[in-house]
Amino acid sequence: MTRRHPKEVVLARWNVDGPRLRAFTQRMRARYGKSPFAPADLLNACEKHSESGIEVVCRDDAIFVGTWCLAFLYNEVSALHLEDTWVRVEMERGLYEIPLPLAPDGRSTAESVIQLYARMAEEESRRYIERRQAPTWQNRLLDVAESRFIWVALGLFFVVLPLAVLIATWLRGSPE
């Protein structure tokens, strides 16, 4: 689990005051209703701090709302969108979303961090494509396995596995 630490690299930070946080929580509870995809843990953390307010911290590897954490290592964040009073984090190519409360003076900060996250995602995609297109044995084998998956699977089950069993029995000797 991703934790806060003293030497963390903070990309953006804003504080949401109590009244705005209460309004955000009520609006999100009404929006999600009894949906199974409602971010209950996030909304509970927001309700817990509704009197004093809450801090939202955006790092390069996670977003923290108080003690609640959205770690990018474990979750696929597809996009971030700036709404009127909150930031919508789109997950798993739009299958569900997570709302983040926004401070009244945090709009420009949120815009800049959204652009920064988009640039980071583009760079990560570029690096992946570069590694995947490199002329290595692993990439060549992946190309063969991807283009001829059925033949590879059939060869594994009807050639490789029987040969492995046959070799193992020859090495052990006769079963008697």
N, C-alpha and C positions, 0 to 999 in steps of 0.2 A: 504494500500500500504506500502511496506517495505521502510523504510527511513534509511539514514545514521545517526549515532549518535556518540558522543564522546567515549562512553564506549563499542563500538562494538568489537567483537572478530574477528580479521582478520586472516584468515588461510594463505593467500598468496596475494601478491601485486606486480604488475610490471607496468612500464611505457612504452608506445609504442610511439616512436618518430614520428614526422610529416611525413617524407618521407615513412616510413614503413606503417604508418596508411593510407596514400593515396593509396599506392600499394594494401594494404589489401582491402580497399573499392572498388577500381576498379575491383579487381579480384572477389570479392563477387557479385558485380553488374552484371558482365559478367556471373558468374556461375548461378545465379538465374534468370536472364533475366526478363521476365514478369510473373514469377511464383506467384501464390497467396500466397505461403508460404514464400516468401522472407521476411527477417527480416528488414523491411523498417525503423522502429524507431531506431534500432541499427545502421544501415548504415547511417541514417541521423545524429545521434549523432557523429559518427565517422567522417563524412564529416565536421561537425561543428567545430571539434577540429583538423582538418587535418594540420593546420599550426603549432600549438604548441605541439601537441601530446595529448595522453589521458592516464588516469590511469585505470587499471583493478584491481578490488578488489574482492577477493573471501572470503566470510564469510560462516559460517556454515548453514545459512538460505537463502542466496542470492548471486548472482554475479552481481557486478556493473561494467559497462563500462562507465566511465564519469558519467552522470546523468541517463543513461538508467539502468534499473534494471530487472533481472530475479529472481523472488522470488520463492523459492522451495515450499512454502506453497500453491501457486496457480497453479503451473505447475509441471507436472510429468516428472522429468528428468530420463531417462532410463540409459544413459551411457555418459561418456565423453571420447573422443578419441583425441590423440595428432597427429596433422598433421604436415606438414613441417613448415609452418609459422603461423599456427592458431590452435585453439582448437575447436573441433566440439562437441557441446552439443546435444546429441540425445534426442528428446522429444517424449513422448507418444508411446513408444516402436518402434521408428523408423519412425513414420508418418511424422515428419518434424525435421529439425535441426536448430541450431543457431550457427553461427561461432563467435568465440572470437578472437580478435587480440592478437598476441603473440610478446613479445619483443625478440630481438636477444639473450639476456642473460637470458631470463625468461623460457627457455625450462626445465631446471631441477626443477625450482619452479613449473611449470605447471605439470610435471610428479608427483611430490610429492603431489600436491593438488588433482590430479586425483585419486591417490591411497588412499588418505585420504577420499575423497568422496565415493569411493567404499567400504571402511571399514565402513563408517557411514551407507551406505545403507544396508550392510549385517547385521549390528547390529540392525537397525530398523526392518528389516525383521525377525530376530531372536526373537526380543521382541514381534512383532505382533503374530508370531506363538505360542510363549509361552503364551500370553494372550488368544489367541483363543482356545488353548487346555486346559486351566484351567477348572476344574470341577465346573462351576457356572451354575445357572439356565438359565441365558441369553444364554450361549453357548449351553446348551442342547436344548433350544427352537429354536435357530438358526439351530442346526443340524436337528431337526425335520422339520422345515420350508424348509430347503435346500433339504432334501431328499424326501420330499412329498409336493412339492410346489403346485401342482394342487389340491390336497385334501385340503390343507390349504386355498387356494384361493376360492375354491367352498364352503367350510365351512364358510368362512367369508361372502360371498355374499348370501348364501342360508340358513344359520342358525343364525349367529351372528347378522347381520344387521336386519333381520326380527324380531328377539327377542328383539333387542334394540328398534325398532319402536313399537312393542307390549307393552313393559314395559312402554315406554314414554306415550302411549295413556292411559294405565291403571292408571298411576299416575296423569294425567291431568283430568281424569274423562271422562264422556261421552261428545261427541262433541256437544250436544244440548244445 
